[in-house]
Amino acid sequence: MKWAISRRAQQLTSSAIREILKVTERPEVISFAGGLPSPASFPVAAMEAATARVFADNPQAALQYAATEGYLPLREFVARRHDAPVERVLITTGSQQALDLIAKVMIDPGSKVLVETPSYLGALQAFSLFEPEFVSIPSDDKGLLPEALTPELTAGARFLYALPNFQNPTGRRLPLERREALVARAKEQGVLLVEDDPYGALSYTGDQLPSLLSMNPDGVIYMGSFSKILAPGMRLGYVIAPPELHFKLCQAKQASDLHTPTFTQRVAYETIRDGLLDTHIPTIRELYGKQCQYMLDALKRHMPEGVTWNEPEGGMFIWMELPEGLDSMVILEEAVKRNVAYVPGAPFYASNPKRNALRLAFVTVSAERIEQGVAILGELFREAIAAAAARQPRAA
């Protein structure tokens, strides 16, 4: 039987990353694809003890419905961490839900939405469902270019979506002077900033730059997550928003799922309430810093001339570019045949995709498999470069 589905549903597309992850479930595949936190970083013992305390102290409340805004002690924890009023904090079911709520509240069909070049694929998916007009902001290896935000470009924009810290997919971090310039221009031109910050705590050296929220609390919707610093399976994120937007986000969440699961909120709070993150996050930084260096060293050993990549200061990703004319999506098919996977760069672009780019994730792969996988990719890229050169017409 043929069912009638909405025009919006007809436009839904699958995440390129999720499709690739189906392939990487085979144990022989060395996957640099999924942006998954390392299971070695999960504080299992602390969470097990916290769960026991939640059941011992007040199990009925932990298993009951609760307020849409979230568990108050957890909201207060977030508020203190970001020096924000607790009244502006909304706990969400992962930061992906926050993207969906922001889209529901802010986007009409045809609304102008400004995004980085490239940008987070999950955000592009969430926003696309509401049929915006994406406008890509020019960027370089340090991030978006604030001077590109001209009055003509920003006129009528509902918001600018940005990931200042160790961006997914590029791993780049926006320098302080660009943050200041971005906030100044946004204020001047009346543009709301949506700051997505799941990786901000993951600087390998522990240094942190001020958030856009701290520079302009009334002009920024800030999104945070416990997925990268605690455990992604808990599906806990949060939004800090100006009062009038906070109210609308709460209404949208009520219509979506009433509230984030009470039990997971209470377990998370019980896990972190006494300062666990102060000692736990440095261990994640150290682990990811070592993993990143393993991959950088392997890339230097195995990549052919013409292939370039960045050297991130934090986070989980390395961004690579192949010589012009190569298509990382096409090459991926052969890579998977050789039991290596990565994410092609094209899906991360709202417009004019760069087909010779790709993303490498390194935090869940052992040093030995990083070496093996990078060696395979190096040989594959070398072959692709040679084949492309052979196709070029010879000079007369």
C-alpha positions as CSV (number, residue, x, y, z in Angstrom):
1,M,0.0,0.0,0.0
2,K,1.3,3.5,-0.9
3,W,1.1,5.8,2.1
4,A,1.0,9.6,1.8
5,I,3.9,11.2,3.6
6,S,4.6,14.9,4.2
7,R,6.7,16.9,1.8
8,R,9.1,17.5,4.6
9,A,9.6,13.7,5.2
10,Q,10.1,13.3,1.5
11,Q,13.1,15.6,1.7
12,L,14.8,13.6,4.6
13,T,18.2,12.2,3.8
14,S,20.4,9.8,5.8
15,S,23.6,11.0,7.4
16,A,26.6,10.0,5.3
17,I,28.5,9.2,8.5
18,R,25.7,6.9,9.8
19,E,25.7,5.0,6.4
20,I,29.5,4.6,6.6
21,L,29.3,3.4,10.2
22,K,27.2,0.4,9.0
23,V,30.3,-0.7,7.0
24,T,32.6,-0.1,10.0
25,E,30.8,-2.6,12.1
26,R,32.9,-5.3,10.5
27,P,35.8,-6.0,12.9
28,E,38.4,-6.1,10.1
29,V,37.6,-2.5,9.1
30,I,39.9,0.2,10.5
31,S,37.5,3.1,10.9
32,F,38.6,6.7,10.9
33,A,35.0,7.6,10.2
34,G,32.7,7.8,13.2
35,G,33.2,10.8,15.6
36,L,32.7,8.5,18.6
37,P,34.4,9.3,21.9
38,S,36.8,6.7,23.1
39,P,35.2,4.1,25.4
40,A,38.4,4.2,27.4
41,S,37.3,7.7,28.5
42,F,34.0,6.6,30.0
43,P,34.0,6.9,33.9
44,V,32.3,3.5,34.3
45,A,33.1,2.9,38.0
46,A,32.0,6.5,39.0
47,M,28.8,6.2,37.1
48,E,28.0,2.7,38.5
49,A,28.4,4.1,42.0
50,A,26.3,7.1,41.1
51,T,23.5,4.9,39.8
52,A,23.5,3.0,43.0
53,R,23.2,6.2,45.1
54,V,20.3,7.4,42.9
55,F,18.4,4.2,43.5
56,A,19.3,4.2,47.2
57,D,18.4,7.9,47.9
58,N,15.2,8.5,45.9
59,P,14.4,5.9,43.3
60,Q,10.7,6.9,42.8
61,A,11.7,10.5,41.9
62,A,14.4,9.2,39.5
63,L,11.8,7.1,37.7
64,Q,9.1,9.8,37.5
65,Y,8.1,12.5,35.1
66,A,9.9,15.8,35.7
67,A,10.1,19.4,34.6
68,T,10.7,20.2,31.0
69,E,13.5,22.6,31.9
70,G,15.5,19.7,33.4
71,Y,16.7,18.5,36.8
72,L,17.3,21.7,38.8
73,P,20.7,20.6,40.4
74,L,22.0,19.7,37.0
75,R,20.8,23.0,35.6
76,E,22.5,24.8,38.4
77,F,25.7,22.9,37.7
78,V,25.6,24.0,34.1
79,A,24.8,27.5,35.1
80,R,27.8,27.8,37.4
81,R,30.1,26.2,34.8
82,H,29.2,28.9,32.3
83,D,28.5,31.8,34.7
84,A,24.9,32.1,33.4
85,P,21.6,32.4,35.1
86,V,20.0,29.1,35.8
87,E,16.7,30.4,34.4
88,R,18.3,30.3,30.9
89,V,19.4,26.7,31.1
90,L,17.4,23.9,29.4
91,I,18.6,20.3,29.6
92,T,18.1,18.5,26.2
93,T,18.2,14.9,25.0
94,G,21.6,15.3,23.5
95,S,22.8,18.4,21.8
96,Q,21.3,17.0,18.5
97,Q,17.9,17.7,20.1
98,A,19.0,21.2,20.8
99,L,19.7,21.7,17.1
100,D,16.2,20.5,16.3
101,L,14.6,22.7,18.9
102,I,16.5,25.8,17.6
103,A,15.4,25.0,14.1
104,K,11.8,24.6,15.1
105,V,11.8,27.9,17.0
106,M,13.9,30.0,14.5
107,I,13.4,28.7,11.0
108,D,10.6,29.2,8.5
109,P,10.7,28.0,4.9
110,G,13.1,30.3,3.0
111,S,14.7,31.8,6.2
112,K,18.3,32.8,5.8
113,V,20.7,30.7,8.0
114,L,24.4,31.5,8.0
115,V,26.8,28.6,8.4
116,E,30.6,28.0,8.4
117,T,32.4,26.5,5.5
118,P,32.4,23.5,6.1
119,S,30.0,22.9,8.9
120,Y,28.7,20.1,11.2
121,L,26.7,17.7,9.1
122,G,24.2,16.9,11.9
123,A,23.3,20.6,12.1
124,L,22.8,20.9,8.4
125,Q,20.5,17.9,8.6
126,A,18.5,19.3,11.5
127,F,18.1,22.7,9.9
128,S,17.4,21.4,6.4
129,L,14.2,19.7,7.6
130,F,12.7,23.3,8.0
131,E,13.8,24.4,4.5
132,P,16.1,27.3,5.2
133,E,18.2,29.2,2.7
134,F,21.7,28.4,3.7
135,V,24.4,31.0,3.2
136,S,27.9,29.8,3.6
137,I,30.4,32.1,5.4
138,P,33.9,32.0,3.9
139,S,36.5,30.4,6.1
140,D,40.2,29.5,6.2
141,D,42.3,27.1,8.2
142,K,41.6,29.2,11.4
143,G,37.9,29.3,11.0
144,L,35.2,31.6,9.7
145,L,36.2,35.1,8.5
146,P,34.3,37.8,10.5
147,E,35.0,40.4,7.8
148,A,32.8,38.4,5.5
149,L,29.8,39.3,7.6
150,T,28.7,42.3,5.6
151,P,25.3,44.0,6.1
152,E,24.2,42.6,2.8
153,L,25.2,39.1,3.7
154,T,23.5,39.1,7.2
155,A,20.4,41.0,6.2
156,G,17.4,39.0,7.4
157,A,19.4,36.1,8.7
158,R,17.7,34.2,11.6
159,F,21.1,33.2,13.1
160,L,24.7,32.3,12.4
161,Y,25.6,28.8,13.4
162,A,29.2,28.4,14.6
163,L,31.5,25.9,16.2
164,P,34.4,27.9,17.6
165,N,36.3,25.1,19.4
166,F,37.9,22.1,17.5
167,Q,35.2,22.2,15.0
168,N,33.6,19.1,13.5
169,P,34.7,18.3,10.8
170,T,37.9,20.4,10.6
171,G,39.3,20.3,14.1
172,R,40.1,24.1,13.8
173,R,39.7,26.5,16.7
174,L,38.6,30.1,16.1
175,P,41.3,32.5,17.5
176,L,40.5,35.1,20.2
177,E,40.7,38.1,17.9
178,R,38.3,36.5,15.4
179,R,35.9,35.7,18.3
180,E,35.9,39.3,19.4
181,A,35.4,40.5,15.8
182,L,32.6,38.0,15.2
183,V,30.7,39.1,18.3
184,A,31.2,42.7,17.5
185,R,29.9,42.3,14.0
186,A,27.0,40.2,15.1
187,K,26.0,42.9,17.7
188,E,26.4,45.7,15.1
189,Q,24.2,43.9,12.5
190,G,21.7,42.3,14.9
191,V,22.6,38.7,14.1
192,L,21.9,36.0,16.7
193,L,24.8,33.6,17.2
194,V,24.3,29.9,17.8
195,E,27.4,28.6,19.5
196,D,27.8,24.8,19.4
197,D,30.5,23.7,21.8
198,P,30.8,20.0,22.4
199,Y,34.6,20.0,22.2
200,G,35.6,23.1,24.1
201,A,37.0,21.3,27.1
202,L,39.2,19.0,24.9
203,S,42.2,21.2,24.4
204,Y,45.3,18.9,24.6
205,T,47.1,21.5,26.7
206,G,44.1,22.5,28.8
207,D,44.1,26.1,27.6
208,Q,40.6,27.5,26.8
209,L,39.5,30.6,24.9
210,P,36.4,32.6,26.1
211,S,33.1,31.5,24.7
212,L,31.0,33.7,22.4
213,L,28.3,33.4,25.2
214,S,30.7,35.1,27.7
215,M,31.2,38.0,25.3
216,N,27.6,38.6,24.6
217,P,25.1,36.7,26.8
218,D,22.0,38.3,25.3
219,G,23.0,37.7,21.7
220,V,24.1,34.0,21.8
221,I,22.3,30.7,22.1
222,Y,25.0,28.4,23.6
223,M,24.8,24.6,23.1
224,G,26.8,22.2,25.3
225,S,27.0,18.4,25.8
226,F,28.0,15.8,28.3
227,S,28.7,13.3,25.4
228,K,32.3,14.1,25.0
229,I,33.3,14.6,28.6
230,L,31.1,11.9,30.3
231,A,29.3,9.4,28.0
232,P,27.3,9.8,24.8
233,G,24.9,7.0,25.6
234,M,23.3,9.1,28.3
235,R,22.1,11.6,25.6
236,L,22.5,14.7,27.7
237,G,23.0,18.1,26.3
238,Y,21.9,21.6,27.2
239,V,21.1,25.0,25.8
240,I,21.7,28.4,27.4
241,A,19.5,31.0,25.7
242,P,18.2,34.6,26.2
243,P,15.0,34.5,28.2
244,E,12.5,35.0,25.4
245,L,14.1,32.2,23.3
246,H,14.5,30.0,26.3
247,F,10.8,30.1,26.8
248,K,10.1,29.1,23.2
249,L,12.7,26.3,23.3
250,C,11.0,24.9,26.4
251,Q,7.6,25.0,24.6
252,A,9.1,23.2,21.6
253,K,10.7,20.6,23.9
254,Q,7.3,20.0,25.6
255,A,5.9,19.1,22.2
256,S,8.8,16.9,21.4
257,D,9.4,14.7,24.4
258,L,8.1,16.5,27.5
259,H,11.5,16.3,29.2
260,T,14.9,14.7,29.1
261,P,14.9,11.4,31.0
262,T,14.9,12.0,34.7
263,F,17.0,9.0,35.5
264,T,19.9,9.9,33.3
265,Q,19.9,13.5,34.5
266,R,20.1,12.4,38.1
267,V,22.8,9.8,37.4
268,A,24.9,12.4,35.6
269,Y,24.5,14.9,38.3
270,E,25.4,12.4,41.0
271,T,28.5,11.4,39.0
272,I,29.8,15.0,38.6
273,R,28.5,16.8,41.6
274,D,31.7,16.4,43.7
275,G,34.2,17.5,41.1
276,L,34.8,14.4,39.0
277,L,35.1,16.5,35.8
278,D,38.1,18.4,37.2
279,T,40.1,15.2,37.3
280,H,38.4,13.3,34.5
281,I,38.6,15.8,31.7
282,P,42.5,16.1,31.9
283,T,42.7,12.3,31.4
284,I,40.6,12.6,28.2
285,R,42.8,15.5,27.0
286,E,45.9,13.4,27.5
287,L,44.5,10.4,25.8
288,Y,43.2,12.3,22.8
289,G,46.4,14.3,22.5
290,K,48.4,11.1,22.3
291,Q,46.0,9.6,19.7
292,C,46.2,12.7,17.6
293,Q,50.0,12.6,17.6
294,Y,50.0,8.9,16.6
295,M,48.0,9.9,13.5
296,L,50.0,13.0,12.7
297,D,53.2,11.0,12.9
298,A,51.7,8.3,10.6
299,L,50.5,10.8,8.1
300,K,54.0,12.3,7.8
301,R,55.4,8.8,7.2
302,H,52.9,7.6,4.6
303,M,51.1,10.4,2.8
304,P,52.2,11.2,-0.8
305,E,53.2,14.7,-2.0
306,G,50.2,16.9,-2.7
307,V,48.1,15.6,0.3
308,T,47.7,18.2,3.1
309,W,46.2,18.1,6.6
310,N,45.9,20.3,9.7
311,E,47.4,19.7,13.1
312,P,44.6,20.3,15.6
313,E,45.2,21.6,19.1
314,G,42.3,19.6,20.6
315,G,39.2,17.6,19.8
316,M,38.8,14.5,17.8
317,F,39.3,15.2,14.1
318,I,41.9,15.9,11.4
319,W,40.9,17.5,8.1
320,M,42.7,16.4,5.0
321,E,42.7,17.7,1.4
322,L,43.7,15.7,-1.6
323,P,45.0,17.3,-4.8
324,E,42.4,19.1,-6.9
325,G,40.4,16.9,-9.2
326,L,40.3,13.9,-6.8
327,D,37.0,12.9,-5.3
328,S,37.2,11.4,-1.7
329,M,33.7,9.9,-2.1
330,V,34.8,7.9,-5.1
331,I,38.0,6.9,-3.5
332,L,36.2,5.7,-0.3
333,E,34.7,2.8,-2.3
334,E,38.2,1.4,-2.9
335,A,39.3,2.3,0.7
336,V,36.4,0.2,2.1
337,K,37.5,-2.7,-0.1
338,R,40.9,-2.5,1.6
339,N,39.2,-2.4,5.0
340,V,39.7,1.3,5.9
341,A,37.0,4.0,6.2
342,Y,36.9,7.7,6.6
343,V,34.2,10.4,6.0
344,P,34.2,12.3,2.7
345,G,34.2,16.1,3.0
346,A,31.4,17.0,0.6
347,P,28.4,16.3,3.0
348,F,29.8,18.9,5.4
349,Y,29.2,21.8,3.0
350,A,25.9,23.6,2.7
351,S,26.8,24.7,-0.8
352,N,29.7,24.3,-3.3
353,P,31.2,21.1,-1.7
354,K,34.9,20.5,-1.7
355,R,35.0,17.0,-3.1
356,N,38.8,16.5,-2.5
357,A,38.4,16.9,1.3
358,L,37.9,14.2,4.0
359,R,37.6,13.9,7.8
360,L,39.7,11.5,9.9
361,A,38.7,10.6,13.4
362,F,41.4,9.1,15.6
363,V,40.3,8.7,19.2
364,T,38.9,5.1,19.0
365,V,41.7,3.5,17.0
366,S,44.8,1.9,18.5
367,A,48.3,3.2,17.6
368,E,49.0,0.0,15.7
369,R,45.8,0.2,13.6
370,I,46.3,3.9,13.0
371,E,49.7,3.1,11.5
372,Q,48.2,0.3,9.4
373,G,45.2,2.2,8.2
374,V,47.1,5.4,7.3
375,A,49.6,3.3,5.4
376,I,46.8,1.8,3.3
377,L,45.3,5.2,2.7
378,G,48.7,6.6,1.7
379,E,49.1,3.9,-0.9
380,L,45.5,4.4,-2.1
381,F,45.9,8.2,-2.5
382,R,49.2,7.7,-4.2
383,E,47.5,5.4,-6.8
384,A,44.7,7.9,-7.3
385,I,47.1,10.8,-7.8
386,A,49.1,8.7,-10.4
387,A,45.9,7.7,-12.2
388,A,44.7,11.3,-12.4
389,A,48.0,12.4,-13.7
390,A,47.9,9.6,-16.4
391,R,44.5,10.9,-17.6
392,Q,45.9,14.4,-18.1
393,P,46.5,15.2,-21.9
394,R,50.2,15.4,-22.8
395,A,51.6,18.8,-23.7
396,A,52.3,19.2,-27.5
